[in-house]
Amino acid sequence: MSQTLAPTLTPKMTGVVDRMARAHQAPFYTLTPVEARAAYEKGAGVLEVPKPQLERIEDFTLPARDGHALPARLYAPSRAVLPVLLFFHGGGFTVGSVATHDTLCRVLSQKSGCAVISLDYRLAPAHKFPTASNDAWDALQFLAKQAGELGLDGTRIAVGGDSAGGTLAAVCAILARDAGLPLALQMLFYPGTTSHQDTASHRRFAAGPLLDEPLITWFFAQYLNTQAEREDWRFAPLKAEDVDGVAPAWIGLAECDPVVDEGIAYADKLRAAGVAVDLEIYRGVIHEFVKMGRAIPEALQAHADAARALKEALQP
C-alpha cells in the first residue's frame, strides 16, 4: 500500500519559517498572556502588504450584554451606504486585536468594495469562555439593528475571521440562523472547529511550524474554565447539533496547518446540511499565512479569493 506523502512547504514559505527560527523568539506558551500579547502585537505587521489607504477609518464602541463598551474599527473605501463584513481577529482567544489585523481588514475592504468592522472582543484569561462568543454575537446583533446609524446597509451583512476569529464567525452564523437574522456569508480563514486536537493534521503538525501543539494547548488553557467546555459547540462548531440554514460559507485553509482537517470537516458538515460552501486549500503554506502577503504569494491569492466571495455575496 503506498504511503501518503506529508505536504511540504513552498520554497518561499520555507524561507519565512527559517527566518522565524533564526529570530529565536520565546514561544508564547513560555510567556505570561500579557507578554504574549505584546510579542504578537510587535510582530504582527512584519510580513504584511503595505496598508491600503481608505476613505473611512473610524474607531467607535458598541455595547456588550453586560454593559462593557467593546472597541471596534470601521473601514470603508467610500462614504456610500455599503454592505458590511463583521470581522473577528485570530489569536487563540488570548492574543490579537484590531491593531494586529488592521492591514488585513483594510485589504478586504479595499478589494471587496464593502465596509469592514473589526471587533476587539474581550480576551482570555481575564475573560474566559464564553465571553468571546458572547461579545461577537452581541456585536452582530448591534450591527444588524444600528447599521443605518453607522451609514451602512444592515440588510447585507457577512461575518468572518481567522483562526479563533473564524470559530467566532462560525458560531455567529449558527446563532444568526437561530435568531432569524439573515447573513450573506461566513468567511472563515483556517477556523478552529473541533473539541480536541485529535485529527491527523494535529498529529502531523504537532511540532508546527508556528502553530504547534504546546501553543494550542496553552491558548485553550487560558480560555476554557473546564475540559467539559470543549464539548460546547460555541467552542467547537463541529459539535453543533445541526447547521441547516446557516449562511453560505467561504473557507480558506492552509495545507500545512494543524487545523486544516477540522476546517475540511466543517466544510463537509455544512455541505451535508445543504449549505453552499466554497472551500479553498492553499498548498504548502502554514497557519497565519494570510498575514504574510509581503513574502507569500498564496496570501495575495487568498485576499483576492475572499474579497471576491464577499463582493459576490454582499453586492446587490
C-alpha positions in Angstrom: 0.0 0.0 0.0 1.5 3.3 -1.0 2.3 5.8 1.8 0.6 9.2 1.5 3.3 11.8 1.4 3.0 14.6 4.0 2.5 18.0 2.4 5.6 20.1 2.1 6.2 23.8 2.4 6.7 26.0 -0.7 10.2 27.4 -1.0 9.1 30.9 0.0 7.2 29.5 3.0 10.3 27.5 4.0 12.3 30.8 3.8 9.8 32.5 6.1 9.9 29.6 8.6 13.7 29.6 8.6 13.8 33.3 9.3 11.4 32.8 12.2 13.6 30.1 13.6 16.7 32.3 13.4 14.9 35.1 15.2 14.8 32.8 18.4 11.6 34.4 19.7 10.4 32.9 23.0 7.3 30.7 22.4 4.1 32.4 23.6 3.4 29.5 26.0 6.6 30.3 27.9 5.3 33.9 28.5 2.6 35.4 30.5 -0.6 36.3 28.5 0.3 40.0 28.7 3.8 39.3 27.4 2.5 37.1 24.7 0.0 39.8 23.6 2.8 42.4 23.4 5.0 40.0 21.4 2.2 39.2 19.0 1.5 42.9 18.5 5.1 43.6 17.9 5.5 41.0 15.2 2.0 41.3 13.6 2.9 43.6 10.7 6.3 42.4 9.8 5.2 40.3 6.7 2.1 42.3 5.8 1.5 44.0 2.5 1.6 47.9 2.7 -1.5 49.3 4.4 -4.1 50.4 1.8 -5.5 53.9 2.4 -9.3 54.1 2.7 -11.7 57.0 2.8 -13.3 55.9 6.1 -11.4 54.7 9.1 -13.4 55.3 12.3 -13.0 53.9 15.8 -16.1 53.5 18.0 -17.5 51.3 20.7 -20.6 49.1 20.8 -22.3 47.6 23.9 -21.9 44.0 25.2 -24.7 42.4 27.1 -23.1 43.3 30.5 -22.7 47.0 29.5 -19.0 46.7 28.6 -18.0 49.0 25.7 -16.4 46.9 23.0 -13.9 48.8 20.8 -14.4 48.4 17.1 -12.9 49.9 13.9 -14.9 50.7 10.7 -13.1 50.5 7.4 -14.8 51.7 4.1 -13.5 52.6 0.7 -16.2 55.3 0.3 -18.9 57.1 2.2 -21.7 55.3 0.3 -24.2 53.2 2.2 -22.2 49.9 1.9 -22.8 46.3 2.9 -20.6 45.2 5.7 -18.3 42.4 7.0 -18.1 42.0 10.8 -14.6 40.6 11.3 -13.2 38.8 14.4 -9.4 38.6 14.7 -7.5 35.4 15.5 -5.1 34.7 18.4 -6.3 31.7 20.3 -8.9 33.9 22.2 -5.8 35.2 24.1 -3.7 37.5 21.8 -4.6 39.7 18.8 -6.5 42.9 18.4 -8.0 45.3 15.9 -4.4 46.6 15.6 -2.9 43.3 14.7 -5.4 42.7 11.9 -5.6 46.3 10.7 -3.9 45.6 7.3 -5.9 42.5 6.6 -9.2 44.4 7.2 -8.1 47.3 5.0 -7.2 44.9 2.2 -10.6 43.1 2.5 -12.4 46.4 2.4 -10.4 47.8 -0.5 -10.6 44.6 -2.6 -14.3 43.8 -2.0 -15.7 47.4 -2.0 -17.5 46.6 1.2 -17.2 48.1 4.6 -15.5 46.0 7.3 -16.0 46.4 11.1 -13.2 44.8 13.2 -14.1 43.9 16.8 -11.9 44.0 19.9 -13.8 41.2 21.8 -12.5 40.6 25.3 -9.6 38.2 25.7 -8.6 35.3 27.9 -7.5 34.7 30.6 -9.2 37.8 32.1 -12.3 36.9 30.1 -12.9 33.2 29.9 -15.3 31.2 27.7 -17.9 32.1 26.5 -17.1 35.8 26.7 -15.5 35.9 23.3 -18.5 34.3 21.6 -21.0 36.4 23.6 -19.1 39.6 22.6 -19.1 38.5 18.9 -22.8 37.8 18.9 -23.7 41.0 20.8 -21.7 43.0 18.2 -23.5 41.3 15.3 -26.9 42.0 16.9 -26.0 45.6 17.4 -24.8 45.9 13.8 -28.0 44.4 12.4 -30.0 47.0 14.4 -27.8 50.0 14.2 -26.1 49.7 10.8 -28.0 52.7 9.5 -26.6 55.0 12.2 -23.1 54.0 11.0 -24.1 54.8 7.4 -24.1 51.1 6.5 -26.6 48.7 4.9 -27.9 46.4 7.7 -29.7 44.2 5.2 -26.4 42.9 3.7 -24.1 41.6 6.5 -21.3 39.0 6.4 -19.3 37.6 9.3 -15.7 36.5 9.1 -12.5 35.9 10.9 -9.2 34.0 11.0 -8.3 31.1 13.3 -10.1 31.7 16.7 -11.9 34.5 14.9 -13.1 32.0 12.3 -14.5 30.0 15.1 -16.4 33.0 16.4 -17.7 33.8 12.9 -19.0 30.2 12.5 -20.7 30.4 15.9 -22.3 33.7 15.0 -23.6 32.2 11.7 -25.4 29.5 13.8 -26.8 32.0 16.3 -27.9 34.3 13.5 -29.8 31.3 11.9 -31.5 30.6 15.2 -32.4 34.3 15.7 -33.8 34.7 12.1 -31.0 37.3 11.4 -30.1 36.9 7.7 -26.4 36.8 6.8 -25.0 36.8 3.3 -21.8 34.9 4.0 -19.5 33.4 6.7 -15.9 33.9 5.7 -13.6 31.5 7.6 -9.8 31.6 7.4 -8.5 28.3 9.0 -11.1 28.2 11.7 -10.9 26.0 14.8 -13.9 23.7 14.9 -13.1 20.6 16.9 -13.3 19.8 20.6 -9.9 18.1 20.8 -6.6 18.2 19.0 -7.0 14.7 17.7 -7.1 14.9 13.9 -4.4 13.6 11.6 -3.3 17.1 10.8 -3.0 17.9 14.5 -0.6 14.9 14.8 1.2 15.7 11.6 1.9 19.3 12.6 2.2 18.9 16.3 5.7 20.5 16.1 4.4 23.4 14.0 5.8 25.4 12.2 4.4 28.4 14.0 1.2 26.9 15.5 2.2 23.8 17.4 0.6 21.5 20.0 2.0 23.3 23.1 0.8 26.7 21.9 -2.7 25.4 21.0 -2.9 23.7 24.4 -1.8 26.9 26.1 -4.3 29.1 24.3 -7.2 26.8 25.3 -6.0 26.6 28.9 -6.2 30.4 29.0 -9.8 30.5 27.5 -11.6 27.5 29.0 -12.7 27.1 32.5 -13.1 23.3 32.4 -12.3 20.4 30.0 -16.1 19.9 29.7 -16.4 23.2 27.9 -14.5 21.7 24.9 -17.8 19.9 24.1 -19.8 23.1 23.8 -20.5 24.0 20.2 -19.7 27.6 20.9 -16.1 26.5 21.3 -16.2 23.7 18.7 -18.8 24.4 16.0 -18.4 20.8 14.7 -20.4 19.9 17.8 -23.4 22.0 16.8 -26.5 19.8 16.6 -27.3 21.0 13.1 -26.1 23.7 10.7 -29.1 23.6 8.3 -30.0 27.0 7.0 -26.8 28.8 8.1 -25.2 31.4 5.8 -23.2 30.2 2.8 -19.5 29.8 3.6 -16.2 30.7 2.0 -13.5 28.7 3.8 -9.8 29.3 3.2 -7.4 26.8 4.7 -3.6 26.3 4.9 -2.4 22.9 3.9 0.4 22.7 6.4 -1.6 23.6 9.5 -2.8 21.6 12.5 -6.4 22.8 12.0 -6.7 22.0 8.3 -8.5 18.7 8.8 -11.2 20.3 11.1 -11.7 23.1 8.5 -12.4 20.4 5.9 -14.6 18.6 8.3 -16.6 21.7 8.9 -17.0 22.3 5.2 -18.2 18.8 4.9 -20.7 19.3 7.7 -22.1 22.4 6.1 -22.3 20.8 2.7 -24.1 17.8 4.2 -26.7 20.2 5.5 -27.2 21.7 2.1 -25.2 24.9 2.8 -23.3 26.3 -0.2 -19.5 26.1 0.5 -16.6 27.5 -1.4 -13.5 25.7 0.0 -10.0 26.8 -0.9 -6.9 24.9 0.4 -3.7 26.9 -0.2 -0.9 24.4 -0.8 2.4 24.5 1.0 1.6 27.3 3.5 1.1 27.4 7.2 -1.4 28.9 9.7 -1.4 32.7 9.7 -0.2 32.8 6.1 -2.9 35.4 5.1 -0.9 38.0 7.2 2.3 37.3 5.2 1.5 38.9 1.9 4.8 40.6 1.6 6.5 37.2 1.4 3.9 34.6 0.4 2.1 34.9 -2.9 -0.6 32.5 -1.6 -1.6 35.2 0.9 -2.3 37.6 -2.0 -4.4 34.9 -3.7 -6.4 34.3 -0.5 -7.0 38.0 -0.2 -8.3 38.1 -3.7 -10.4 35.0 -3.3 -12.0 36.1 0.0 -12.7 39.6 -1.3 -14.3 38.2 -4.4 -16.6 35.9 -2.3 -17.5 38.9 -0.1 -18.3 41.1 -3.2 -20.4 38.4 -4.8 -22.3 37.7 -1.6 -22.8 41.3 -0.5 -23.2 43.5 -3.6 -26.7 43.7 -5.0 
